[in-house]
């Protein structure tokens, strides 16, 4: 019925149980349950802005990592 991940399985389980209880009480109504773990952004401009901000952040992070490793190895060389 659903995958083993709880984020996918719990809404499906709630849907099955709630519809079963409704059928037990002779109801014709149904309950629909859905899960959207990630919000959908309808504005593509906002999506591009978020992407470019993350890209700039990652580039700055990558630019700083080699110097960190170089300083660490220099300290190890001094201590021997």
MOWOQUI-V599832 format. One line per field, one symbol per residue. ss: DSSP state (~ for helix, > for strand, _ for the rest). psi: psi as a letter, one per 30 degrees, with the letter a starting at -180 (. if undefined). burial: b if it has 9 or more other ideal C-beta (glycine too) atoms within 8 Angstrom, else e. A space follows every 10 residues. Layout:
# MOWOQUI-V599832
ss=???
psi=???
burial=???
This chain:
# MOWOQUI-V599832
ss=_____~~~~~ ~~~~~~~~~~ ~~~~______ __________ ___~~~~~~~ ~~~~~~~~~~ ~~~~~~~~~~ ~~~~~~~~~_
psi=ellfkefeee eeeeeeeeee eeeeghkfll kkklkjfkkk kfjfeeeeee eeeeeeeeee eeffeeeeee eeeeeeeee.
burial=eeeeeeebbb bbbbbbebbe ebeeeeeeee eebeeeeeee eeeeeebeeb eeeeeeeeee eeeeeeeeee eeeeeeeeee
